[in-house]
Amino acid sequence: MKQAHHFEDWPLPIFQLDRELTILASSKLASSLFKESAVFTGLLEEGSRQKAVEFLNPARSFQPIELTFLSPLDEPTVMDVHTKWESDGIANVIAVPKDRHYNRVFDQLTHLRKRLNETNYDLLLEKERADELLQNVRELSAPCIKLDQKRLLIPLFGLIDQQKMETVRPRILENVYRQDGQIVIFDLTAMDDIDNEGLTQLNALIQSLSIMGITISITGIHPRHAKRLHELNAVIYATFAVSLQDVLLNEH
């Protein structure tokens, strides 16, 4: 920044700017306090740049504005900026530091914002870990248990919704194919409830297994499950039994 001799030794940072906010001259203190830049907005923190463009013009120069400057080490400093435009389109701009108490509070807020960003990152990592654990729980909620050479038992646990069925469906199809099962028994004894989307996905899974030539049995149906299945109003390619014991005895 070029230094103007008539205010070189001012005790405050002072600048001369043109209408494009190009720095024409500055005091010695301004040159030492702020980072090097050919334009005034280059001295400011990103959040203050648009504010400077909006307010540093002849029509709005009657009141000071608060801007955040950056030191050569990118440390922020809040200052009140006073501007006076001359008839030749040159502005004299003086930056007055806020009092120490204000700057101390601002520093605390800056530190808090940094901590908050770090906390948000930690929370994001925790959320990713929680999502991964939830995915594992969903996958484990429909294990594929081989009973003998022909039969596979798949107990369903907890709430059966669309997300859970979309998670376990490809895994079940792969396990049935890999284990060369001929009969699949779905045991709903430990199933809490099933919503409409989960029911639709379960029926789609049963249809896929039927297309593969698999015989399907469903057992452990609670009255509320039966009501849900009836509401589906679709053909379900499966036989039903009261208990798992009945299925095993009848097919043995």
N, C-alpha and C positions, 0 to 999 in steps of 0.2 A: 504494500500500500504506500502510495506517495504521501509524504508528510508536507502539510501546509505550514509555512513559517509563522503565520500570525496566530495560530493556536497550537503550535508544536508542543509547548510546555504546559498545556492545560492540565489541571488535576483530575479531569474526567475524560473518558473516551469521547472523542468528537470526530465526526465524519462530514465530508462534503460529497453529496450524491447528485447525479443527474436524474431525469425522469424515469430512466430505465433501472434506477438503483445501482448504477455502476459507481464504484468508489473512486472519486476524483482525487481526494486527499484525506488524510487522517492525522490525528495527534499521535505523538510518540507512545503515549499510554495505550491508545487503541491498538497500535501495531504490536505491542508486547502482550496485551491481555488476550487477544483473540487469534484464532487460526488465520492463516493467510488465505485471502480470497480477493478476486477482482470485483466481485459484486457483493452487495450488502447481505443478500439472502444466504450467501455462502458462509457467513459468520454464525448463522442461526441453527438451532435445533430444528429438525424436520417439521415439528408441530407448529413452529412459529413462522415458517417461511411464507405460507399463504396469507397469514395474518398481516405480515409486513407488506406484502404486495397490495393487499386491500386497503390498508390504512395509511401507508406512506405515500400520499398524493396531496396536491395543493388543496383539494376540496375537503380533506379530513384531517388537516394538520393542526387543528386548533386544540386538540386534546392529546395527552401522552398515551402511549400504549405499552403494554407489558410484553416483553419478548425475552426468550431464553437464548443466550449466546453460548457458544462453545469455545473453550480454551484450546490452545495448541495440542493439548492432550485429550480433547473431546470431553472435558468436564463442563457440566452445565452451570450457568450463572444467570439468575433472573434479574432483569433491569427494566426500569421505566425509560422509555425512549421519547424524547421531546424533539419535535421537528419544526423548523421555520423555513418556508420556501421564499426565495428571493424572486424578483421580477424576471430575472434572466433564466428561470427554470432550474436554479441550483438550490439544493436543500442543505441546510446545516442541521446535523443530527447529533444530539447529545444523549449519551447513555448514562443514566444515574442508577447505581446499584441499589437494590432493596436493602432495608436495614438488616442487621445481622440476625435478628430473631426470625425474620421472614426467610432468609436464606437457610437458616438452620432447619426450619420446618420443611422447606423445599427439598433440602438434602435428605431429610427423613422420608419424605414422600418418594423421592427417587429411589432410595434404598428399599422402601417397602414395595415399590413397583417391581424392582429387580427380584426381590424375594417372592413376590406373587408370580412372576414369570417362571421362576424356578419351581414353585409349588405346583403351578399348572402343569409343568412338565412331569413332575413326580406323580401328580394325579392321573395324567395321561398314561404313564407306565402302569400305575395300579389298575386303571380301567382295562388296559390291554391284558394284564395278568388275570383280572376277574373274568373278562370275556373268554380267555383261553380256558380257565377253569370251568366256566359255564358250558363251553363247547364240549369239554371232556365229560361233564356230568350228563349232557344230552346223549353223547355217544354211549355212555355206560348204562343209560336208562332202557336199553333194548338189547341185552346180550343175546348171543346166538349159541344155545347149549345143545350139543349133540347127544341125543339119548341112545341111539343105536345106529345101525347102518343106514336106516331109512328116515328116521324121525329127528326133527330139530325142534327144540322148545325155545320160544322167544317171549319171555315175560316183559310186559310193559309197566313202567313205574311212573308214579306222579301224574302231573298234568300233561295231557297229550295235546299239544297245539301245533300250529303250522310250522313254527321254527324247529321244534323238536323232531317232527316227522321228516322235514326236509333234511335234517342232519342225519337221522338214522336210516332213512330209506335206502340210499345208495350202499351204505355199509351192510344192511340186511341182505340186499340183493346179491352183493358180492360174496358174503359169507355163505348164503344158501347155495350159490353156484359152485363156490370153491369146495364146500363140504359134500357136494353131490347129494343133497337132501331130496327126498321124494315127498315127504309129509312135513308141513310146518304147522306147529301148534302155537297160536297166540294166546297167552294167559293174561287176562285182564284183572286178575284178583287184586293186584297191588296198584292198579290205575285209579287215581283220584277222580279225575273228570276228563272229558274230552270236549273241546269246543268245535264249532262247525267246520272251521278250516282244517283242524287236526283230523276230524272225522273224514273229510273229503280226501286228505292226503293218505289216511290209513286205507281207505277203499281203493285208492289208486295203487298203493303198494300191493294189496291183495290181488288186484287185477293183473299187475305185472308178474306176480308169482304164478298166477293161473296160466298166463300166456307161456310161462316157462315150463308148464306141465306139472306144477306142484299142487298137491292136494292140501287144502287149508282147513284147519279146525280152529274154532274160537271158543275159549272157555273162561269161566270166572266172571261172567257178565252180571253186573249189578243192575237192578231195575232202572236206575237212571241212565246206565249205559244203553240198555235196551230201548229206552225212549229216544235217545239220541240216534241210534241206528235206524229206528223207525222213521224219524224225521228226515233222514237222509233221502228217503224215497228213491232208492236205487237198488239194483240187483247186486247182492254181495255173494261172490263166488266162494262160499265157505259153509261148512257144517258147524252147528253150535252144540255145546254140551254144558251141563251145569257146573261140573268141576273137572279139574285136570285128571283126577283119578278115573273118572268115567271115560275120558278120552283114551287114556293109556290102557285101560282094561278092554275097551271095545276094539281097539286096534291091535291088541297083542295077539 
